[in-house]
Amino acid sequence: MQPGPARIVIVGAGHAGGAAAANLRQYGWRGSITLIGEEPLPPYQRPPLSKAWLKREADADSLLLRPAAFYAASDIFLRLEQRAAGIDRQARTVLLASGETAEYDRLILALGAVARPLDVAGAGLRNVLSLRSAADADRLQAALHPGVRLAVIGGGYIGLEVAASARALGAEAVVIEREARLLARVASPLLSDFFRRQHAARGVGLELGAAVEALEGTEVEAPGGAGVEAPEGAGGAVTGVRLRDGRRIACDVVLVGVGALPNDALARAAGLACDNGIMVDAASRSSDPAIYAIGDCTRRPLPLYGCSVRLESVPNALEMAKQAAADLCGRKPPPPEVPWFWSDQYELRLQIAGLPIDAVQTAVRGDPDGGSFAVFHLAADDTVQAVEAVNAPAEFMAGKLMIARRRRVSPDALRDKARALQQLAA
């Protein structure tokens, strides 16, 4: 479809939805653009919520992706505090919970992901929180101060970032992880061990291989689930985490960080193809040619690896926003990208490029004990598939280039600091 008077509705005013609206105007879309979001804020950055926002180093304006005035100036109609309740594909309308409707010629679903609930007794107690939105971050920020005992359930990126922020605020923190190591699903064992040592050295308690049996509180559990604050007077506050081995970890606040699920219920109800996310093609088109889907709610092809995956990251959201906007505006699609991720913990910046799909060997460049190093993951034929870099931006950038160019580099060459990265990536 060429740019014209057609109507585009974007459901989801997060990073992906906000970027899609801006890209459409940048690429020349002349029709109407309506951006619908459940929260009261225009599109904002979520990564700072677990770091700078918690540590009170950022203000509300610094969170915004673009000034609020940008949307009116760009003729993008913002409909905030509105929840989409259904999609009528035949009539091409989105039904809102308010009873209103939004008519579309093309629809973009940017629904994001939702926190995976913790299915144990006590999950509805007060001060059992999750972290997906600015409102969640405000509740967590209000609860963290010197002397507070925080229990983090889940040793992934969000859990470790919050533990680091809590320590910076003078709170006590313990991370409870079901697997035998931190970051078990997303990082190499060497990286897991590095961050285990870093957190332990800063006073974070670590319970690995520990399953949660129940959360305990001062009164009976209130109705609700993980991250849902009990109504006033309906239930007590959390006071401890009971592990399956019988031990009890006392706490004042619990952060549940056990992963996220694609927010694809709206798409499923509308009959769109879904499989651990809304299924889309390389142009972010769903099984309905009038509907696109972008960001955390999707499962998308990765041409570099010849597979389809669901990714949760800001770079992925931005890339898919470009794909959808380019296709809608009749532009050449962006080149296949190398997926990448990052995490800031203390003074450590972790940057990851690529995915270790089909990787069978690793090469470490630098010294983990020195706090600056990179782990390269290679296939059997020495093709670089992924790189994990800690305080090593040059290694990250060179690795990302090697992955994009499908370079074959011997592990010995990668380990040799005397070999120039630029030459290896060329």
Secondary structure, DSSP 8 states (H G I E B T S, - for coil): --SSS--EEEE--SHHHHHHHHHHHHTT--S-EEEE-SSSS-SB-SGGGGTTTTTT---HHHHBSS-THHHHHTTEEEE-S--EEEEETTTTEEEETTS-EEE-SEEEE---EEE----SBTTTSBTEE--SSHHHHHHHHHH--TT-EEEEE--SHHHHHHHHHHHHTT-EEEEEESSSSTTTTTS-HHHHHHHHHHHHHTT-EEEET--EEEEEESS---SS-TT----TTTS-BEEEEEETTS-EEE-SEEEE-S-EEE--HHHHHTT--BSSSEE--TT-B-SSTTEEE-GGGEEEEETTTTEEE---SHHHHHHHHHHHHHHHTT---------EEEEEETTEEEEEEE--TT--EEEEEEEGGGTEEEEEEE-TT-BEEEEEEES-HHHHHHHHHHHHHT-B--HHHHH-TTS-HHHHH-
